[in-house]
Every structure is written in C-alpha cells, then in structure tokens.
Amino acid sequence: MNKFINQKEAASLFSKQAETFTVIKNPEGIYPLCDIVPLAEKIEKPLKQVKAVVCDMDGTTTTTEGLCIHSLEYMVRKITRRMQTSHWNGLDPLVDYPHIIGNSTTRHVEYLIETYGKNIRENELKRSFLDAALWFLTNGEDDQRIKEVRQNLIALNCNVILEFAETIKKQSRDTKIARQKLPDTVLSSCFKAVQPLSFTQTVKMAIDIYYQRYHEILAAIDAHKAIPGMDRSDSLIEPMPGIGIYLALIKGLLGDEIEKLIPLLTYAYEQKAGKPWSGEEDFIRKLVHTSRIFEKHPAKIAIVTSSIFYEARIVMTQVFQLLKRDAESWPLSIERKSRILETFSTVKNGYDAFVTASDSNEIRLKPHRDLYSIALHQMGIHQNDFDKVIGFEDSESGTIAIRAAGVGLCCAVPFHETKGHDLSAASFILHGGVPEAILNHYSFIKTGAGL
Ligand SMILES: [Mg+2]
C-alpha cells in the first residue's frame, strides 16, 4: 500500500472500507476540522457465539447521575451564594436536567452559566474557585486534574495559590491535609488579578468548583467516611438493574440455575423499562440454553468509560460492593454462589479490561473509537472476531464509538436522561436495558446454536 496517495485514490480506498461513515467534528485547534470514520456494518441478527462484551460505565453499567447532579447544583449554589434551599430550590428536573446529563462536563457547565449567570456573585465565584484549586493542589489524587488546575491558576495570574499550596505541603507531615482557609492577603491579590471575567474563564472556574465537590465526595466514599455536608450516600452510585446477573451469566457462572433468577430479572426489567415484562412462551428453555452456552464458552467483558481512572476506580469499587451484597441473597446453590461472590469481590475479578479516559486524551474520547479499540486490544480480540462482540451504550456518542471500533452489534440502553439522544447507530434499542437483552434476546446468541 502506498504511503502517499492522491485525492481520487484516497476516495476509492476509503469507499471500500465501509458502507456507512460518521463525521466527527474535532475541537478547535485540532487538525483536521473533522474526522470521517468508517463504521462497522450493523449486525441485527443473533450470533453463533459471543466472545466478548464491551460496556459503557455511567448510564449503562452504573448510575452516578445523583452524584453529578448534586455536584453541579452545589457549584451553582456556591457561586450564587444560595446554599440553603430556602434561598433557592435547586435545579429543575424538567427544565435543567436534559441539558446537564449525557454530554461533556464543559457543555453542562456552559449551560448552567448561561442559565444562572445573572445570579453569580463575582467574589463568591473567585473565592470558591480558589478554594477548589487549593483543595486539588493539597488533597487531589488525580495527576491530570491537578495539572489542569495548575494551568487554570497560571492562566488567571493566580500563581500565588501555587506557592501557598507548596508552603502548606512542606509544613504538613500528613498526606491528607485539612481544608485550609486562604489568607485575606492571598485572596485580595487574586481577586485583583482575575478581572474582568470572560464567559470562558467563568466556565473554567466553575468546572473546577464542580470537580472539587465531585472528587471530595468520591474521596469520602473511597475512605468509607461521611460525605461533608450530606447525609445521603446510598443512592449516589448504584449498579443499573440486572448488571450483576448479566456479568454472572456471560462469565458462565449460572448454568441451569439461571431459571431461579427469572423473578429478579423480570423485576430488573420492570425497574428499567417502567412497564411489565412480557416474553415468548418457551423463553425459559431458550434462556437456559444460552446460559449453558456461556458456561461452556465464557465471554470476556470490558468496561469502557470517558471518566478518568480515579473516578472510575471508586465508582466501580462501590458498584461491586453493592453487586456482591445483592448476589448474597440470590437463590442459588452454595457452590455457584461462592464462585459468583468471588468474581464480585474485586473489579479486577469481574472485568477482563478496564479502559478509562486516562488511557487516552480528552480530544480522543467517544464518539472517537479509541477507548473501545483499546478495550478490544487489551482483551486480545482479533479483528476477525469483532462480529462476535456485543457493545452496550446509553448515549449517542457511545453508540457511534462502538461501531467506529468495528463492532456491528451495538445495543443502546437509554435511560430517562438520554431518551432524547439519536441512537440510530445502534442495532437494538433496549428500553428494558440489559435485562431485556437477557430475557427477550437471549443475550444475542442464536437459540439454535449448538453447545
Ligand atoms: Mg454513558
């Protein structure tokens, strides 16, 4: 193959690669303006064998919706100095939520600044940003985030915070440093340096305030400590309905005993779909057959997320604690249950690959294929076997990324916040989520497939 070809040859070579392409607009400053990417042909029929599953984290495997919304609302409260509900009721689920879930953090924060900008108290914004920056510099655990905070401070001429943080770290013997109050002299020099504030600067500062709250909560969850200023922690991070059973099924841990989990599966379907489940008359026979196939040929599974590793590690550790707790009550034989509990004991035992934004870069996250390609590579799935892979996603960009990575059987599992997304890249749209994939599609394995 020639290394340099002309436009005509490129067009010819390109058209041979796929029937459908996607156009991905690149961020400003990136060449070229857009990438034109071939998509794997859609697979809409069941497979003879499933070798691997690639699965998005937030919105598909877990919900951290409560955590993100809380942190965004906290940020708005901080910068508008309305911490009490008596001053402001908070974000409106009907009006605000469609704009703050399912897109990039920058986009979510831009929306909130556009919407609530008129209530911002400029000094509160600056003070909260500087507090957040200091927290990351003295307590932050993710290097990339710390780097971004440093860049922000330098861009806003607030280098004095960097020096102040260094002094605190030198004086402290502990790795965990108690929250510090910024001296008035430091604050006033920064207040003068940061003015006037542009929209972009305001958004950048607000993003740091949001992330500080988000990471402060994650750190508390990780350390099994109470969350500062909050008494509800259970509903912030939870597995999506049916995820535990699906993991156990494709890992070949259920065998004939899947029949005993049908009431749990139908309940999980109803939770997800919000309506009663109905299926074929002989679904039990087909379901058991599928489970036996997985028992003989377990599939590999990867989690693929645009969250950074620090966030994904804590979220998934919490999810696995809940999965293990749930599995303890499953009505299964002792032998099977102990193998399942062992699998759910750590995230590493449950997944064959764990791919996060930290494995790539902000400019190459979904809808680019990179994270999914890395996952397939890490699991050792050869290109010839991409037609034996299933992908699960809840968002438009995620479904495109799966197809762009060469996986044709893409399932969209929308939840109420991503219902407005264009999910046409997916072969199947499952409002009943993963339980629907198991109960109605027999995990996309041909029901006549031999054992
Ligand atoms: Mg998602």
Boltz pocket constraint, residues with backbone or C-beta under 6 A from the ligand:
constraints:
  - pocket:
      binder: B
      contacts: [[A, 56], [A, 57], [A, 58], [A, 59], [A, 60], [A, 393], [A, 394], [A, 395], [A, 398]]
      max_distance: 6.0
